[in-house]
Amino acid sequence: MSETFLEDNFGRRIDYLRLSVTDRCDLRCSYCLPKGFRDFGEPDHWLNFEEMTRVVQAFTELGVQRVRLTGGEPLVRRDLPVLAGQLAQLPGLTDLSLSSNCTRMDKLAGPLYEAGVRRLNVSLDSLREEVFARVTGGGKLHKVLRGIEAAQQAGFAPIRINTVVMRGVNDQEIETLLDFCAARGFTLRLIETMPVGSTGRDALEGFVDLQSVKRRLEQRYTLTPDVQPGGGPARYYRVAGSDTRIGLITPLSQHFCDTCNRVRLNAEGTLHLCLGQEHSYPLRDVLRRGAGVEDLKDHLRAAIARKPQRHEFREKPSQVVRFMAMTGG
């Protein structure tokens, strides 16, 4: 039982942590990492599993109920099911989920599910081999589809397909993706490009306002407002006459900062308090000096007090210089 709750200076309760286990990825999505990028953190600088578990325990004792494992690509972190198993045992943690590109999920779906991970978000921007390869820097679509199938067979539910919509790349593929999800019982979540790092700013050239996409979909489908379990920012709609949901994540066209309930801890132990601001709080040195859970709670309270009211993606698109993989998904 939590002794208190984490609340920022704007009255928002923080109950959701996105925990990045690595900044490395086996793909190079054009909006995330530059082609040929090699300036990753050193593994010795990453938090180890004991340190991660200690931080998450402090969070859960302060009312955080949801943790999502992210990267980079979390499946490239060796022995990830071991960490998942440790986190799943923490009292107060009610929802352990994963974001992945699923290129390695065919081998890890079973162990991760057995460890306690239940929900899955999959990054999938196209169902066309050539487009997928172009967006991901040479990724193989069949590996992702095989991984998604393995996750479904292992029992992951819900499975949500995350698609960054890009004009002239995949914006005319949305109906195809929605049909793909409907046939498998998945949820499709569409995401606007964001100016996070130079790659994110470059991607704004293909920005698509998802409000216009919603109007387009409404010409073919009847969409009714709906909800889905999870702590994320998507606004959900159900396709009438089906169990299919579509979620819209609209950081630029219709921001959701007033309901923000999350922070991100990157692999090197820096707590990022807003995706669109540089406000952060370093925890690695504190952890490596041996800080216990009670001391960590004091640091977390101090960190949350720094959380800004909102991002400034529109006003200051060049403000965030770090790449998405450095922040944690």
C-alpha positions in Angstrom: 0.0 0.0 0.0 1.4 3.4 -1.0 2.0 5.8 1.9 1.3 8.8 -0.4 1.0 9.8 -4.0 3.3 11.6 -6.3 1.7 14.9 -7.5 3.3 17.6 -9.4 2.9 21.4 -8.9 -0.1 21.4 -11.3 -2.2 18.9 -9.4 -1.5 16.0 -11.8 -1.0 12.6 -10.1 2.0 10.7 -11.5 1.2 6.9 -11.6 3.0 5.8 -14.8 6.7 5.2 -15.4 8.3 4.4 -18.7 11.5 2.6 -17.9 14.1 2.5 -20.7 16.5 -0.5 -20.4 18.8 0.5 -23.3 19.3 3.3 -25.7 20.3 0.9 -28.5 18.1 -0.4 -31.2 18.4 -2.9 -34.0 16.5 -0.6 -36.4 17.0 3.0 -37.5 13.6 4.5 -37.8 14.0 7.8 -39.7 12.2 9.9 -37.1 14.1 8.4 -34.1 17.8 7.9 -34.9 20.0 9.3 -37.6 21.3 6.9 -40.2 24.7 5.5 -39.1 24.3 6.8 -35.5 26.7 5.2 -33.1 27.0 7.6 -30.2 25.2 5.3 -27.8 25.7 5.2 -24.0 28.2 2.8 -22.6 26.8 -0.4 -21.0 28.7 0.4 -17.8 26.7 3.6 -17.5 23.4 1.8 -17.8 21.5 1.0 -14.6 21.8 -2.6 -13.7 18.7 -4.7 -12.9 19.1 -4.3 -9.1 19.3 -0.5 -9.5 16.3 -0.4 -11.8 14.2 -2.5 -9.4 15.2 -0.3 -6.5 14.0 2.8 -8.3 10.8 1.2 -9.4 10.1 0.0 -5.8 10.4 3.6 -4.7 8.0 4.7 -7.4 5.5 2.0 -6.5 5.6 2.9 -2.9 4.7 6.4 -4.0 1.6 5.3 -5.9 3.0 4.5 -9.4 1.0 1.5 -10.5 2.0 1.1 -14.2 5.5 0.5 -15.6 6.3 0.1 -19.3 9.6 -1.3 -20.4 11.0 0.7 -23.3 14.3 1.5 -25.2 15.7 2.0 -27.7 14.6 -1.5 -28.4 14.2 -3.2 -25.0 14.6 -6.7 -26.4 18.3 -6.1 -27.2 19.0 -5.8 -23.4 20.3 -9.2 -22.3 18.2 -11.2 -19.8 15.3 -8.8 -20.0 12.8 -11.4 -18.7 14.9 -11.5 -15.4 14.2 -7.8 -14.9 10.6 -8.2 -15.8 10.2 -11.0 -13.2 11.8 -8.8 -10.5 9.5 -5.9 -11.3 6.4 -8.0 -11.5 6.9 -9.1 -7.9 6.8 -5.6 -6.5 3.7 -4.8 -4.4 1.6 -2.1 -5.9 2.6 -2.7 -9.4 -0.6 -3.6 -11.2 0.4 -3.2 -14.9 3.7 -4.3 -16.5 3.8 -3.7 -20.2 6.3 -3.5 -23.1 7.0 -1.4 -26.1 8.9 -3.2 -28.9 9.6 -3.4 -32.6 9.1 -7.2 -32.2 12.1 -8.2 -34.4 13.2 -10.5 -31.6 9.9 -11.3 -30.0 9.6 -14.8 -31.6 12.2 -16.0 -29.1 11.3 -13.8 -26.1 7.5 -13.7 -26.1 7.1 -16.8 -23.9 9.8 -15.9 -21.3 8.5 -12.3 -21.0 4.9 -13.4 -20.6 5.9 -16.0 -18.0 7.9 -13.2 -16.2 4.7 -11.1 -15.8 4.6 -8.8 -18.8 1.0 -8.7 -20.1 0.4 -5.8 -22.5 2.4 -5.0 -25.7 2.8 -2.0 -28.0 4.4 -2.7 -31.3 6.0 -0.1 -33.5 4.8 -0.8 -37.1 4.7 2.0 -39.6 3.9 0.0 -42.8 2.7 -3.3 -44.0 4.6 -2.8 -47.3 8.1 -4.4 -47.3 9.8 -1.6 -49.2 8.2 1.2 -47.2 9.0 -0.6 -43.9 12.6 -1.1 -45.0 12.9 2.5 -46.0 11.5 3.9 -42.7 13.5 1.5 -40.5 16.8 1.7 -42.3 16.7 -1.8 -43.7 14.4 -3.6 -41.3 12.7 -6.9 -42.3 8.9 -6.8 -42.1 8.5 -10.5 -41.9 10.6 -10.6 -38.6 8.2 -8.1 -37.0 5.1 -10.0 -38.2 6.5 -13.3 -36.9 7.2 -11.6 -33.5 3.7 -10.2 -33.3 2.3 -13.6 -34.0 4.5 -15.2 -31.3 3.3 -12.5 -28.8 -0.3 -13.2 -29.5 0.2 -16.9 -29.1 2.0 -16.4 -25.8 -1.0 -14.6 -24.4 -0.2 -10.8 -24.6 -3.3 -8.7 -24.6 -4.1 -6.2 -25.6 -1.7 -5.8 -28.4 -1.6 -2.3 -29.8 0.0 -1.4 -33.1 1.7 2.0 -33.0 2.1 3.8 -36.3 3.8 7.2 -36.8 1.8 8.8 -39.7 4.0 10.5 -42.3 2.7 12.3 -45.3 3.7 10.6 -48.6 5.1 7.6 -46.8 2.3 5.7 -45.0 -0.6 8.2 -44.7 -2.6 6.4 -47.4 -2.0 3.0 -45.7 -4.1 3.7 -42.5 -7.2 1.8 -43.7 -5.0 -1.2 -44.5 -3.4 -1.1 -41.1 -6.8 -0.8 -39.4 -8.1 -3.8 -41.3 -5.0 -5.7 -40.4 -5.6 -5.0 -36.7 -9.3 -5.7 -36.9 -8.6 -9.2 -38.3 -6.4 -10.0 -35.4 -8.1 -8.3 -32.5 -5.5 -5.6 -32.2 -5.8 -1.9 -31.5 -4.3 0.6 -34.0 -2.8 3.7 -32.5 -1.8 6.6 -34.8 0.9 9.0 -33.7 1.8 12.5 -34.9 5.5 13.2 -35.6 7.2 15.2 -32.8 10.3 17.5 -32.9 12.4 15.3 -30.6 16.0 15.6 -31.7 17.1 16.6 -35.2 15.5 13.5 -36.7 12.2 14.4 -35.2 12.4 17.9 -36.5 13.3 16.6 -40.0 10.2 14.3 -39.8 8.0 17.4 -39.4 8.3 17.9 -43.1 5.9 15.0 -43.4 3.7 16.0 -40.5 0.1 14.8 -40.7 -2.6 16.4 -38.5 -4.5 13.4 -37.1 -7.7 15.4 -36.9 -7.8 15.3 -40.7 -7.2 11.6 -40.6 -10.1 11.1 -38.2 -12.4 13.0 -40.5 -11.2 10.8 -43.4 -11.8 7.6 -41.4 -15.3 8.8 -40.5 -16.3 8.8 -44.1 -15.8 5.0 -44.1 -16.3 4.0 -40.5 -18.6 5.0 -37.7 -16.3 5.9 -34.8 -17.6 6.3 -31.2 -15.5 7.5 -28.3 -14.2 4.6 -26.2 -11.5 3.8 -23.6 -8.9 1.1 -23.2 -6.8 0.1 -20.2 -3.4 1.7 -19.9 -1.9 5.0 -18.7 -1.0 6.5 -22.1 -2.3 9.6 -23.8 -4.3 8.2 -26.7 -7.9 9.2 -27.4 -9.7 6.0 -28.4 -12.6 5.4 -30.7 -14.4 2.1 -31.4 -15.3 1.1 -35.0 -19.0 0.6 -34.8 -20.1 -3.0 -35.2 -16.8 -4.4 -34.2 -14.4 -4.8 -31.2 -11.8 -2.8 -33.1 -10.4 0.4 -31.5 -8.3 3.2 -33.0 -6.3 5.5 -30.8 -5.0 9.0 -31.7 -1.9 10.4 -30.1 -1.9 14.1 -31.0 1.0 16.0 -29.2 0.9 18.8 -31.8 -2.7 19.1 -33.1 -4.4 18.5 -29.7 -2.0 18.3 -26.8 -2.8 16.3 -23.7 -0.4 17.9 -21.2 -3.2 18.8 -18.7 -3.7 15.0 -18.1 0.0 14.0 -18.2 0.5 11.3 -15.6 4.0 9.9 -16.7 7.7 10.4 -16.4 10.5 8.5 -18.2 13.7 7.0 -16.7 16.4 6.4 -19.3 18.9 3.6 -19.3 21.6 5.7 -17.7 19.4 6.7 -14.7 18.2 10.2 -15.8 14.6 10.9 -15.1 13.1 12.9 -17.9 10.0 14.8 -16.7 8.5 15.9 -20.1 9.1 14.5 -23.6 9.1 18.0 -25.0 11.3 19.8 -22.4 14.8 19.4 -21.1 13.8 19.2 -17.4 15.5 16.2 -15.9 16.8 14.7 -12.7 19.9 12.4 -12.5 19.6 9.3 -10.3 22.5 7.1 -11.3 25.1 8.6 -8.9 22.5 8.6 -6.1 21.9 4.9 -6.7 25.6 4.0 -6.9 26.2 5.8 -3.6 23.9 3.2 -2.2 20.7 5.2 -1.7 17.9 3.0 -0.3 14.2 3.1 -1.2 13.4 5.8 1.5 16.1 8.1 0.2 15.1 7.5 -3.3 11.5 8.6 -2.5 12.8 12.0 -1.4 14.7 12.3 -4.7 11.6 11.3 -6.7 9.5 13.9 -4.9 12.1 16.6 -5.6 12.2 15.5 -9.3 8.4 15.6 -9.7 8.4 19.2 -8.4 10.5 20.1 -11.5 7.9 18.7 -13.9 6.9 21.5 -16.3 3.3 22.3 -17.1 3.4 21.5 -20.8 5.7 20.9 -23.8 6.4 23.6 -26.3 6.7 21.5 -29.5 4.9 24.2 -31.5 6.5 27.3 -29.9 10.1 26.0 -29.6 10.5 23.0 -32.0 14.3 23.1 -31.7 14.3 23.0 -27.9 14.8 19.2 -27.4 18.2 18.2 -28.8 18.3 14.6 -27.4 17.0 11.8 -29.7 14.0 9.7 -28.7 16.1 6.7 -28.1 18.1 8.6 -25.5 15.0 9.6 -23.7 13.2 6.3 -23.6 10.1 5.6 -25.6 
